[in-house]
Amino acid sequence: MSLHIIALRKHGDVSKLDFEDGLRVAVQDRISTATSVHQIAIDLCAKDQAGLGSVHPSVDALMWVERDDGNVDLKQSELLDVAAPVGTWKVDGQHFLEHHENWIGAATPGVRILYLMASLPAQPTLRELLDDATARMIDGALTCYTVTAGPADLAAIVAFWFPRQEALDDATQNAVFERIESATWTGERPERMLTFERIVRERVERVAPETFSDEE
């Protein structure tokens, strides 16, 4: 099974609500028709980045597609009606702090902070940054996704999840993000993105009813 990320940019003439509705339709269509797809999640970029920086992220959503093969369809009409795919990458994820809640078919509560890294840090190393962030976090989850295939303008994505705004505030006070922000980078600095919703759809496998023999 492989995990792919599709970066999406909303069409300029599409409203925020139409964009979100269009993504939901596209996800449902893909889950219903693509038998190799097991799960799709979408991180929607928050319009208000909550004081995390004046520069707005360059993408409006990230679609995470978990499937059996590497055939990621970017020509889906429902998707192209509302957004333009600007890149797709295959990634491997490593959990540093896990959460065990599951919200299949609904929006995930809490907030996520994503660092889209076009290059890897030179000093400290990415592993050192992740270990430091893990030690400082009181509540939440942390996963690092390393790009294994795709354009060279993305090397990794570091994803923080917090169950409540208060947990994000605690992380800020505990300098969870400080070393990432101040690290020395070999190329462009990472792009930070606050997401306000995580839409998740999972394929529901039908279980065949039990059969009984004549003796029963």
TORPA-4810 file (N, C-alpha, C, O; in nm, 3 decimals):
<nodes>
NODE_1_0.084_-0.119_0.000_0.000_0.000_0.000_0.088_0.124_0.000_0.191_0.127_0.067_M
NODE_2_0.048_0.227_-0.073_0.129_0.348_-0.084_0.045_0.471_-0.050_-0.077_0.470_-0.064_S
NODE_3_0.113_0.576_-0.006_0.048_0.701_0.031_0.097_0.811_-0.061_0.218_0.830_-0.078_L
NODE_4_0.004_0.883_-0.121_0.037_0.990_-0.215_-0.026_1.121_-0.167_-0.134_1.121_-0.109_H
NODE_5_0.044_1.231_-0.193_-0.006_1.364_-0.160_-0.028_1.441_-0.289_0.059_1.444_-0.376_I
NODE_6_-0.145_1.505_-0.300_-0.174_1.593_-0.413_-0.195_1.733_-0.358_-0.285_1.755_-0.276_I
NODE_7_-0.114_1.828_-0.402_-0.130_1.967_-0.361_-0.227_2.035_-0.456_-0.216_2.021_-0.578_A
NODE_8_-0.324_2.109_-0.401_-0.431_2.168_-0.479_-0.437_2.319_-0.458_-0.419_2.368_-0.347_L
NODE_9_-0.463_2.391_-0.566_-0.485_2.535_-0.559_-0.624_2.566_-0.614_-0.657_2.529_-0.726_R
NODE_10_-0.704_2.634_-0.534_-0.842_2.667_-0.570_-0.845_2.760_-0.691_-0.763_2.851_-0.702_K
NODE_11_-0.942_2.736_-0.782_-0.962_2.829_-0.892_-1.006_2.964_-0.837_-1.081_2.971_-0.740_H
NODE_12_-0.959_3.071_-0.899_-0.987_3.205_-0.850_-1.133_3.243_-0.849_-1.175_3.326_-0.769_G
NODE_13_-1.212_3.184_-0.937_-1.354_3.219_-0.946_-1.443_3.123_-0.868_-1.566_3.129_-0.880_D
NODE_14_-1.384_3.036_-0.788_-1.460_2.940_-0.707_-1.463_2.987_-0.563_-1.359_3.021_-0.506_V
NODE_15_-1.580_2.990_-0.503_-1.592_3.032_-0.363_-1.536_2.926_-0.270_-1.517_2.811_-0.309_S
NODE_16_-1.510_2.966_-0.147_-1.456_2.874_-0.046_-1.552_2.757_-0.023_-1.508_2.642_-0.016_K
NODE_17_-1.681_2.786_-0.011_-1.778_2.680_0.014_-1.790_2.586_-0.105_-1.798_2.464_-0.088_L
NODE_18_-1.791_2.641_-0.227_-1.797_2.557_-0.346_-1.672_2.471_-0.359_-1.678_2.357_-0.404_D
NODE_19_-1.557_2.526_-0.319_-1.432_2.452_-0.322_-1.440_2.332_-0.228_-1.405_2.221_-0.267_F
NODE_20_-1.485_2.353_-0.107_-1.495_2.245_-0.010_-1.597_2.140_-0.055_-1.571_2.020_-0.046_E
NODE_21_-1.713_2.185_-0.105_-1.814_2.090_-0.152_-1.762_2.010_-0.271_-1.786_1.890_-0.281_D
NODE_22_-1.690_2.077_-0.362_-1.635_2.008_-0.478_-1.534_1.902_-0.439_-1.530_1.795_-0.500_G
NODE_23_-1.454_1.929_-0.337_-1.357_1.831_-0.290_-1.426_1.709_-0.229_-1.384_1.595_-0.250_L
NODE_24_-1.533_1.735_-0.155_-1.607_1.623_-0.095_-1.667_1.534_-0.203_-1.662_1.411_-0.192_R
NODE_25_-1.722_1.594_-0.307_-1.779_1.516_-0.417_-1.669_1.436_-0.487_-1.689_1.319_-0.521_V
NODE_26_-1.554_1.499_-0.509_-1.443_1.430_-0.576_-1.393_1.313_-0.493_-1.363_1.207_-0.547_A
NODE_27_-1.385_1.332_-0.362_-1.339_1.224_-0.274_-1.438_1.108_-0.275_-1.398_0.993_-0.287_V
NODE_28_-1.566_1.140_-0.263_-1.666_1.034_-0.261_-1.668_0.956_-0.392_-1.682_0.834_-0.393_Q
NODE_29_-1.653_1.029_-0.503_-1.651_0.962_-0.634_-1.531_0.870_-0.646_-1.542_0.758_-0.697_D
NODE_30_-1.416_0.916_-0.601_-1.295_0.834_-0.613_-1.301_0.712_-0.523_-1.261_0.602_-0.563_R
NODE_31_-1.352_0.729_-0.401_-1.366_0.616_-0.310_-1.463_0.513_-0.367_-1.442_0.393_-0.351_I
NODE_32_-1.569_0.561_-0.433_-1.674_0.471_-0.483_-1.631_0.395_-0.607_-1.678_0.283_-0.630_S
NODE_33_-1.544_0.454_-0.688_-1.513_0.394_-0.818_-1.373_0.335_-0.829_-1.353_0.243_-0.908_T
NODE_34_-1.277_0.385_-0.754_-1.140_0.335_-0.764_-1.118_0.225_-0.660_-1.099_0.254_-0.542_A
NODE_35_-1.122_0.101_-0.705_-1.117_-0.011_-0.610_-0.983_-0.022_-0.538_-0.976_-0.084_-0.431_T
NODE_36_-0.878_0.037_-0.592_-0.747_0.028_-0.528_-0.727_0.133_-0.420_-0.629_0.129_-0.347_S
NODE_37_-0.821_0.229_-0.409_-0.810_0.336_-0.309_-0.876_0.292_-0.180_-0.991_0.248_-0.180_V
NODE_38_-0.803_0.304_-0.069_-0.855_0.262_0.062_-0.904_0.380_0.145_-1.005_0.371_0.213_H
NODE_39_-0.832_0.490_0.139_-0.870_0.605_0.220_-0.820_0.733_0.157_-0.714_0.736_0.095_Q
NODE_40_-0.899_0.841_0.172_-0.859_0.973_0.126_-0.884_1.072_0.239_-0.991_1.072_0.299_I
NODE_41_-0.787_1.156_0.267_-0.802_1.263_0.364_-0.764_1.394_0.298_-0.681_1.396_0.207_A
NODE_42_-0.825_1.502_0.343_-0.794_1.634_0.287_-0.767_1.733_0.399_-0.849_1.748_0.491_I
NODE_43_-0.655_1.799_0.392_-0.625_1.912_0.481_-0.662_2.040_0.408_-0.607_2.069_0.302_D
NODE_44_-0.754_2.116_0.465_-0.796_2.243_0.408_-0.721_2.357_0.476_-0.719_2.367_0.598_L
NODE_45_-0.660_2.440_0.398_-0.585_2.552_0.451_-0.679_2.654_0.514_-0.777_2.695_0.452_C
NODE_46_-0.650_2.695_0.637_-0.732_2.795_0.704_-0.707_2.932_0.641_-0.593_2.969_0.614_A
NODE_47_-0.816_3.006_0.618_-0.801_3.141_0.563_-0.725_3.230_0.660_-0.641_3.310_0.619_K
NODE_48_-0.756_3.214_0.788_-0.686_3.287_0.893_-0.576_3.197_0.947_-0.605_3.093_1.008_D
NODE_49_-0.452_3.234_0.926_-0.340_3.152_0.972_-0.304_3.176_1.120_-0.198_3.135_1.166_Q
NODE_50_-0.393_3.243_1.192_-0.387_3.254_1.339_-0.254_3.308_1.388_-0.197_3.257_1.486_A
NODE_51_-0.204_3.411_1.320_-0.081_3.473_1.367_0.044_3.393_1.339_0.150_3.424_1.395_G
NODE_52_0.035_3.290_1.253_0.151_3.206_1.226_0.240_3.263_1.117_0.338_3.200_1.076_L
NODE_53_0.208_3.380_1.069_0.290_3.441_0.965_0.203_3.518_0.869_0.087_3.484_0.846_G
NODE_54_0.260_3.624_0.812_0.183_3.709_0.722_0.170_3.650_0.582_0.078_3.686_0.509_S
NODE_55_0.261_3.562_0.544_0.257_3.503_0.410_0.161_3.385_0.410_0.178_3.291_0.488_V
NODE_56_0.061_3.389_0.324_-0.035_3.281_0.315_0.024_3.165_0.236_0.095_3.187_0.138_H
NODE_57_-0.002_3.041_0.278_0.051_2.925_0.204_0.015_2.930_0.056_-0.086_2.989_0.017_P
NODE_58_0.097_2.867_-0.025_0.079_2.873_-0.171_-0.025_2.774_-0.222_-0.062_2.780_-0.339_S
NODE_59_-0.072_2.684_-0.136_-0.175_2.588_-0.176_-0.295_2.602_-0.084_-0.284_2.653_0.028_V
NODE_60_-0.411_2.556_-0.133_-0.535_2.567_-0.057_-0.577_2.436_0.008_-0.661_2.436_0.098_D
NODE_61_-0.520_2.326_-0.035_-0.555_2.197_0.024_-0.450_2.094_-0.013_-0.381_2.105_-0.115_A
NODE_62_-0.438_1.993_0.072_-0.355_1.876_0.044_-0.444_1.753_0.052_-0.513_1.731_0.152_L
NODE_63_-0.443_1.674_-0.054_-0.520_1.549_-0.057_-0.425_1.432_-0.036_-0.326_1.418_-0.107_M
NODE_64_-0.457_1.348_0.062_-0.375_1.232_0.096_-0.449_1.107_0.049_-0.558_1.079_0.099_W
NODE_65_-0.392_1.033_-0.045_-0.459_0.918_-0.105_-0.380_0.791_-0.070_-0.263_0.776_-0.105_V
NODE_66_-0.447_0.701_0.000_-0.386_0.573_0.037_-0.442_0.465_-0.055_-0.563_0.443_-0.059_E
NODE_67_-0.354_0.399_-0.131_-0.400_0.305_-0.232_-0.302_0.190_-0.250_-0.190_0.192_-0.198_R
NODE_68_-0.345_0.089_-0.326_-0.263_-0.030_-0.349_-0.154_-0.007_-0.451_-0.052_-0.075_-0.447_D
NODE_69_-0.174_0.089_-0.543_-0.077_0.109_-0.649_-0.040_0.257_-0.657_-0.083_0.337_-0.575_D
NODE_70_0.041_0.291_-0.756_0.088_0.429_-0.768_0.016_0.511_-0.873_0.066_0.615_-0.914_G
NODE_71_-0.101_0.464_-0.916_-0.176_0.533_-1.022_-0.265_0.640_-0.963_-0.381_0.614_-0.932_N
NODE_72_-0.213_0.761_-0.947_-0.290_0.871_-0.891_-0.353_0.950_-1.005_-0.283_1.008_-1.088_V
NODE_73_-0.486_0.953_-1.009_-0.560_1.018_-1.117_-0.573_1.167_-1.089_-0.638_1.207_-0.992_D
NODE_74_-0.511_1.250_-1.173_-0.521_1.395_-1.158_-0.619_1.455_-1.258_-0.634_1.578_-1.263_L
NODE_75_-0.685_1.373_-1.336_-0.776_1.423_-1.440_-0.922_1.405_-1.401_-1.010_1.412_-1.487_K
NODE_76_-0.949_1.384_-1.275_-1.085_1.365_-1.227_-1.164_1.495_-1.245_-1.124_1.600_-1.195_Q
NODE_77_-1.277_1.488_-1.317_-1.350_1.610_-1.354_-1.402_1.684_-1.231_-1.398_1.807_-1.228_S
NODE_78_-1.452_1.611_-1.130_-1.504_1.676_-1.011_-1.397_1.757_-0.939_-1.425_1.862_-0.880_E
NODE_79_-1.273_1.708_-0.945_-1.162_1.778_-0.882_-1.120_1.900_-0.965_-1.099_2.008_-0.911_L
NODE_80_-1.109_1.880_-1.096_-1.063_1.988_-1.184_-1.164_2.102_-1.193_-1.127_2.214_-1.230_L
NODE_81_-1.291_2.075_-1.160_-1.392_2.181_-1.163_-1.365_2.289_-1.058_-1.403_2.404_-1.077_D
NODE_82_-1.299_2.251_-0.948_-1.281_2.347_-0.838_-1.136_2.380_-0.809_-1.108_2.479_-0.742_V
NODE_83_-1.041_2.298_-0.858_-0.901_2.319_-0.821_-0.807_2.273_-0.930_-0.844_2.195_-1.018_A
NODE_84_-0.685_2.323_-0.922_-0.578_2.280_-1.012_-0.474_2.204_-0.931_-0.418_2.261_-0.837_A
NODE_85_-0.446_2.078_-0.964_-0.338_2.007_-0.897_-0.204_2.070_-0.935_-0.174_2.087_-1.053_P
NODE_86_-0.123_2.104_-0.835_0.005_2.169_-0.861_0.124_2.079_-0.833_0.238_2.118_-0.853_V
NODE_87_0.097_1.957_-0.787_0.205_1.863_-0.763_0.154_1.738_-0.695_0.054_1.743_-0.623_G
NODE_88_0.221_1.627_-0.718_0.186_1.502_-0.650_0.314_1.429_-0.613_0.409_1.424_-0.691_T
NODE_89_0.315_1.370_-0.493_0.433_1.305_-0.440_0.393_1.176_-0.369_0.285_1.167_-0.311_W
NODE_90_0.480_1.078_-0.374_0.464_0.957_-0.294_0.546_0.975_-0.168_0.660_1.021_-0.174_K
NODE_91_0.490_0.937_-0.052_0.558_0.961_0.075_0.553_0.837_0.163_0.467_0.750_0.147_V
NODE_92_0.648_0.832_0.256_0.648_0.735_0.365_0.638_0.812_0.496_0.707_0.912_0.515_D
NODE_93_0.551_0.766_0.586_0.531_0.836_0.712_0.594_0.765_0.830_0.596_0.642_0.836_G
NODE_94_0.647_0.843_0.924_0.699_0.791_1.049_0.636_0.869_1.164_0.645_0.992_1.169_Q
NODE_95_0.571_0.796_1.255_0.504_0.860_1.368_0.603_0.881_1.482_0.673_0.788_1.523_H
NODE_96_0.607_1.002_1.533_0.688_1.033_1.651_0.600_1.041_1.775_0.642_1.000_1.883_F
NODE_97_0.481_1.094_1.760_0.377_1.091_1.863_0.248_1.054_1.793_0.210_1.118_1.695_L
NODE_98_0.179_0.950_1.841_0.059_0.903_1.774_-0.066_0.939_1.852_-0.064_0.950_1.975_E
NODE_99_-0.176_0.959_1.780_-0.308_0.964_1.843_-0.389_0.849_1.785_-0.371_0.811_1.670_H
NODE_100_-0.479_0.795_1.865_-0.548_0.673_1.826_-0.696_0.697_1.794_-0.770_0.602_1.768_H
NODE_101_-0.738_0.823_1.796_-0.875_0.853_1.760_-0.893_0.839_1.609_-0.799_0.859_1.532_E
NODE_102_-1.015_0.805_1.569_-1.043_0.790_1.427_-1.179_0.854_1.398_-1.277_0.827_1.468_N
NODE_103_-1.183_0.939_1.295_-1.306_1.011_1.263_-1.342_0.985_1.117_-1.359_1.078_1.039_W
NODE_104_-1.354_0.859_1.081_-1.382_0.825_0.943_-1.516_0.885_0.900_-1.617_0.869_0.969_I
NODE_105_-1.516_0.954_0.786_-1.638_1.008_0.731_-1.678_1.141_0.788_-1.786_1.191_0.757_G
NODE_106_-1.592_1.201_0.870_-1.628_1.330_0.930_-1.503_1.416_0.939_-1.392_1.372_0.912_A
NODE_107_-1.526_1.541_0.978_-1.412_1.631_0.998_-1.342_1.597_1.128_-1.407_1.568_1.229_A
NODE_108_-1.210_1.600_1.127_-1.132_1.574_1.247_-1.130_1.697_1.335_-1.099_1.807_1.288_T
NODE_109_-1.163_1.682_1.463_-1.154_1.798_1.552_-1.009_1.839_1.574_-0.916_1.766_1.539_P
NODE_110_-0.993_1.957_1.632_-0.857_2.003_1.657_-0.798_2.077_1.539_-0.867_2.107_1.442_G
NODE_111_-0.670_2.106_1.549_-0.599_2.181_1.444_-0.471_2.110_1.408_-0.413_2.036_1.488_V
NODE_112_-0.426_2.135_1.286_-0.301_2.078_1.238_-0.210_2.189_1.188_-0.255_2.285_1.124_R
NODE_113_-0.083_2.174_1.217_0.020_2.262_1.162_0.109_2.176_1.073_0.167_2.078_1.119_I
NODE_114_0.119_2.213_0.945_0.201_2.139_0.850_0.321_2.224_0.809_0.306_2.343_0.780_L
NODE_115_0.436_2.163_0.806_0.557_2.227_0.751_0.590_2.157_0.620_0.627_2.040_0.620_Y
NODE_116_0.575_2.228_0.508_0.608_2.175_0.377_0.752_2.213_0.346_0.783_2.330_0.324_L
NODE_117_0.840_2.114_0.345_0.983_2.140_0.336_1.034_2.115_0.195_1.037_2.001_0.147_M
NODE_118_1.074_2.222_0.129_1.133_2.210_-0.004_1.276_2.158_0.004_1.328_2.102_-0.093_A
NODE_119_1.339_2.176_0.118_1.474_2.125_0.142_1.482_2.076_0.285_1.395_2.107_0.366_S
NODE_120_1.585_2.000_0.316_1.603_1.950_0.452_1.698_2.042_0.528_1.787_2.102_0.468_L
NODE_121_1.680_2.053_0.659_1.765_2.142_0.737_1.910_2.093_0.740_1.936_1.973_0.746_P
NODE_122_2.001_2.188_0.737_2.142_2.153_0.747_2.186_2.142_0.892_2.266_2.055_0.928_A
NODE_123_2.135_2.231_0.975_2.173_2.232_1.116_2.060_2.293_1.198_2.021_2.407_1.172_Q
NODE_124_2.005_2.221_1.297_2.024_2.080_1.328_1.964_1.992_1.218_1.902_2.041_1.124_P
NODE_125_1.984_1.861_1.232_1.925_1.769_1.135_1.774_1.759_1.159_1.725_1.798_1.265_T
NODE_126_1.703_1.709_1.061_1.558_1.693_1.073_1.525_1.602_1.190_1.429_1.628_1.262_L
NODE_127_1.600_1.496_1.209_1.573_1.405_1.321_1.590_1.476_1.455_1.512_1.455_1.548_R
NODE_128_1.692_1.559_1.466_1.712_1.635_1.589_1.595_1.731_1.614_1.551_1.746_1.728_E
NODE_129_1.546_1.795_1.509_1.434_1.886_1.523_1.308_1.812_1.569_1.235_1.861_1.655_L
NODE_130_1.284_1.695_1.512_1.165_1.617_1.548_1.174_1.563_1.690_1.075_1.563_1.762_L
NODE_131_1.291_1.518_1.730_1.309_1.470_1.868_1.289_1.583_1.968_1.228_1.563_2.073_D
NODE_132_1.339_1.702_1.934_1.323_1.816_2.022_1.175_1.855_2.034_1.127_1.883_2.144_D
NODE_133_1.104_1.858_1.921_0.962_1.892_1.923_0.882_1.790_2.003_0.791_1.827_2.077_A
NODE_134_0.915_1.661_1.987_0.846_1.556_2.061_0.862_1.574_2.211_0.766_1.559_2.286_T
NODE_135_0.982_1.607_2.254_1.010_1.625_2.397_0.935_1.744_2.456_0.905_1.745_2.575_A
NODE_136_0.904_1.843_2.375_0.839_1.965_2.423_0.687_1.959_2.418_0.621_2.042_2.481_R
NODE_137_0.631_1.864_2.344_0.485_1.857_2.327_0.419_1.793_2.448_0.462_1.688_2.496_M
NODE_138_0.314_1.858_2.496_0.236_1.805_2.609_0.123_1.717_2.559_0.095_1.612_2.617_I
NODE_139_0.058_1.759_2.452_-0.058_1.688_2.399_-0.058_1.702_2.248_-0.022_1.807_2.194_D
NODE_140_-0.099_1.595_2.179_-0.107_1.602_2.034_-0.034_1.488_1.966_0.003_1.390_2.030_G
NODE_141_-0.013_1.502_1.836_0.052_1.399_1.756_0.152_1.465_1.661_0.137_1.582_1.626_A
NODE_142_0.252_1.388_1.620_0.356_1.439_1.531_0.398_1.328_1.435_0.436_1.219_1.478_L
NODE_143_0.391_1.357_1.305_0.430_1.261_1.202_0.517_1.331_1.099_0.491_1.446_1.062_T
NODE_144_0.620_1.261_1.052_0.705_1.314_0.946_0.686_1.227_0.822_0.700_1.105_0.827_C
NODE_145_0.653_1.293_0.710_0.634_1.224_0.582_0.751_1.258_0.492_0.772_1.374_0.457_Y
NODE_146_0.827_1.158_0.453_0.943_1.177_0.366_0.905_1.144_0.223_0.847_1.039_0.196_T
NODE_147_0.937_1.233_0.131_0.904_1.213_-0.011_0.996_1.106_-0.070_1.118_1.113_-0.057_V
NODE_148_0.935_1.006_-0.135_1.013_0.900_-0.199_1.005_0.907_-0.352_1.087_0.846_-0.421_T
NODE_149_0.908_0.981_-0.404_0.897_0.997_-0.549_0.816_1.122_-0.578_0.721_1.153_-0.507_A
NODE_150_0.856_1.194_-0.683_0.783_1.314_-0.722_0.878_1.430_-0.747_0.999_1.414_-0.737_G
NODE_151_0.823_1.547_-0.781_0.906_1.664_-0.809_0.999_1.699_-0.694_0.970_1.672_-0.577_P
NODE_152_1.113_1.760_-0.728_1.216_1.789_-0.629_1.185_1.909_-0.542_1.264_1.942_-0.454_A
NODE_153_1.071_1.977_-0.566_1.040_2.096_-0.487_0.974_2.065_-0.353_0.931_2.156_-0.283_D
NODE_154_0.964_1.937_-0.318_0.917_1.897_-0.186_1.000_1.779_-0.138_1.013_1.679_-0.208_L
NODE_155_1.058_1.793_-0.017_1.142_1.687_0.038_1.074_1.613_0.151_1.094_1.492_0.168_A
NODE_156_0.993_1.684_0.230_0.927_1.623_0.345_0.813_1.712_0.392_0.810_1.832_0.363_A
NODE_157_0.719_1.651_0.465_0.614_1.725_0.533_0.612_1.682_0.678_0.604_1.562_0.708_I
NODE_158_0.620_1.777_0.768_0.609_1.750_0.911_0.471_1.795_0.956_0.435_1.912_0.937_V
NODE_159_0.394_1.704_1.015_0.254_1.732_1.049_0.235_1.724_1.201_0.256_1.620_1.262_A
NODE_160_0.194_1.836_1.260_0.156_1.842_1.401_0.004_1.842_1.410_-0.063_1.909_1.330_F
NODE_161_-0.051_1.768_1.506_-0.195_1.771_1.531_-0.219_1.798_1.679_-0.153_1.741_1.765_W
NODE_162_-0.315_1.887_1.706_-0.349_1.924_1.843_-0.499_1.910_1.862_-0.576_1.958_1.779_F
NODE_163_-0.543_1.843_1.970_-0.686_1.817_1.988_-0.769_1.941_2.016_-0.889_1.943_1.991_P
NODE_164_-0.705_2.045_2.069_-0.775_2.169_2.102_-0.683_2.286_2.074_-0.561_2.270_2.066_R
NODE_165_-0.741_2.404_2.061_-0.662_2.525_2.041_-0.569_2.547_2.159_-0.457_2.597_2.142_Q
NODE_166_-0.614_2.511_2.279_-0.530_2.528_2.398_-0.402_2.446_2.387_-0.297_2.490_2.433_E
NODE_167_-0.410_2.328_2.327_-0.291_2.244_2.312_-0.193_2.308_2.214_-0.072_2.298_2.234_A
NODE_168_-0.245_2.373_2.110_-0.158_2.445_2.017_-0.094_2.564_2.089_0.024_2.592_2.069_L
NODE_169_-0.171_2.634_2.172_-0.115_2.746_2.247_-0.004_2.698_2.341_0.099_2.765_2.355_D
NODE_170_-0.024_2.583_2.405_0.079_2.527_2.493_0.205_2.494_2.414_0.316_2.519_2.460_D
NODE_171_0.186_2.438_2.295_0.301_2.403_2.212_0.380_2.528_2.172_0.503_2.526_2.169_A
NODE_172_0.309_2.635_2.141_0.376_2.760_2.107_0.455_2.814_2.226_0.569_2.857_2.210_T
NODE_173_0.394_2.810_2.345_0.461_2.858_2.465_0.582_2.772_2.501_0.680_2.821_2.556_Q
NODE_174_0.574_2.642_2.468_0.685_2.550_2.498_0.789_2.545_2.387_0.878_2.460_2.388_N
NODE_175_0.779_2.636_2.291_0.877_2.649_2.182_0.889_2.522_2.098_0.998_2.486_2.055_A
NODE_176_0.776_2.454_2.076_0.777_2.333_1.994_0.824_2.363_1.852_0.895_2.283_1.792_V
NODE_177_0.783_2.480_1.798_0.815_2.513_1.659_0.942_2.598_1.646_0.989_2.623_1.535_F
NODE_178_0.995_2.642_1.757_1.102_2.743_1.754_1.225_2.696_1.680_1.282_2.771_1.600_E
NODE_179_1.269_2.572_1.705_1.393_2.525_1.641_1.373_2.500_1.492_1.465_2.518_1.412_R
NODE_180_1.251_2.459_1.453_1.222_2.444_1.310_1.231_2.579_1.242_1.286_2.591_1.132_I
NODE_181_1.176_2.681_1.307_1.175_2.814_1.249_1.316_2.873_1.239_1.345_2.948_1.146_E
NODE_182_1.403_2.840_1.335_1.535_2.903_1.340_1.646_2.817_1.281_1.762_2.858_1.280_S
NODE_183_1.612_2.697_1.230_1.714_2.608_1.175_1.778_2.668_1.050_1.721_2.756_0.985_A
NODE_184_1.896_2.618_1.017_1.965_2.655_0.893_1.923_2.557_0.784_1.932_2.435_0.802_T
NODE_185_1.879_2.611_0.669_1.824_2.527_0.563_1.916_2.528_0.443_1.980_2.628_0.412_W
NODE_186_1.923_2.413_0.375_2.009_2.401_0.257_1.951_2.474_0.137_2.023_2.506_0.042_T
NODE_187_1.821_2.501_0.140_1.754_2.572_0.030_1.647_2.663_0.088_1.671_2.732_0.186_G
NODE_188_1.529_2.663_0.027_1.420_2.746_0.076_1.374_2.700_0.213_1.378_2.582_0.246_E
NODE_189_1.330_2.797_0.293_1.275_2.766_0.424_1.140_2.697_0.407_1.073_2.715_0.305_R
NODE_190_1.098_2.618_0.506_0.972_2.546_0.492_0.853_2.640_0.491_0.856_2.748_0.550_P
NODE_191_0.748_2.597_0.425_0.622_2.673_0.422_0.532_2.619_0.531_0.506_2.498_0.536_E
NODE_192_0.484_2.706_0.617_0.399_2.663_0.728_0.252_2.684_0.693_0.214_2.785_0.634_R
NODE_193_0.169_2.586_0.731_0.029_2.588_0.691_-0.059_2.540_0.806_-0.043_2.428_0.854_M
NODE_194_-0.152_2.624_0.849_-0.251_2.587_0.949_-0.375_2.536_0.877_-0.428_2.603_0.789_L
NODE_195_-0.421_2.416_0.914_-0.541_2.360_0.852_-0.652_2.355_0.955_-0.628_2.329_1.073_T
NODE_196_-0.776_2.379_0.910_-0.886_2.388_1.004_-0.978_2.267_0.999_-1.067_2.254_1.083_F
NODE_197_-0.959_2.178_0.904_-1.048_2.064_0.890_-0.974_1.952_0.817_-0.892_1.976_0.728_E
NODE_198_-1.005_1.831_0.855_-0.947_1.716_0.788_-1.060_1.621_0.751_-1.112_1.547_0.835_R
NODE_199_-1.098_1.625_0.626_-1.206_1.540_0.576_-1.149_1.401_0.549_-1.048_1.389_0.480_I
NODE_200_-1.211_1.298_0.602_-1.161_1.162_0.584_-1.272_1.074_0.529_-1.384_1.072_0.582_V
NODE_201_-1.242_1.001_0.425_-1.335_0.902_0.373_-1.258_0.771_0.357_-1.145_0.769_0.309_R
NODE_202_-1.322_0.662_0.397_-1.258_0.531_0.390_-1.350_0.434_0.319_-1.472_0.438_0.335_E
NODE_203_-1.290_0.346_0.239_-1.370_0.246_0.170_-1.432_0.151_0.272_-1.365_0.099_0.361_R
NODE_204_-1.563_0.131_0.258_-1.634_0.038_0.346_-1.647_-0.095_0.273_-1.715_-0.105_0.171_V
NODE_205_-1.582_-0.195_0.325_-1.587_-0.328_0.264_-1.709_-0.403_0.315_-1.731_-0.414_0.435_E
NODE_206_-1.788_-0.452_0.224_-1.907_-0.528_0.263_-1.865_-0.667_0.312_-1.784_-0.734_0.250_R
NODE_207_-1.921_-0.707_0.424_-1.893_-0.839_0.480_-2.007_-0.932_0.442_-2.124_-0.904_0.471_V
NODE_208_-1.973_-1.042_0.376_-2.076_-1.137_0.331_-2.143_-1.203_0.452_-2.074_-1.239_0.547_A
NODE_209_-2.275_-1.220_0.449_-2.344_-1.286_0.562_-2.300_-1.430_0.575_-2.260_-1.494_0.477_P
NODE_210_-2.308_-1.480_0.695_-2.271_-1.619_0.718_-2.368_-1.712_0.646_-2.487_-1.682_0.634_E
NODE_211_-2.317_-1.824_0.598_-2.402_-1.924_0.533_-2.414_-2.045_0.625_-2.325_-2.072_0.705_T
NODE_212_-2.523_-2.115_0.613_-2.549_-2.229_0.702_-2.568_-2.354_0.617_-2.624_-2.350_0.508_F
NODE_213_-2.520_-2.466_0.670_-2.534_-2.593_0.599_-2.673_-2.650_0.621_-2.747_-2.603_0.708_S
NODE_214_-2.709_-2.750_0.543_-2.841_-2.813_0.556_-2.858_-2.874_0.694_-2.970_-2.875_0.747_D
NODE_215_-2.748_-2.924_0.754_-2.759_-2.988_0.885_-2.799_-2.888_0.991_-2.858_-2.925_1.093_E
NODE_216_-2.769_-2.760_0.969_-2.803_-2.660_1.067_-2.947_-2.610_1.046_-2.994_-2.524_1.120_E
</nodes>
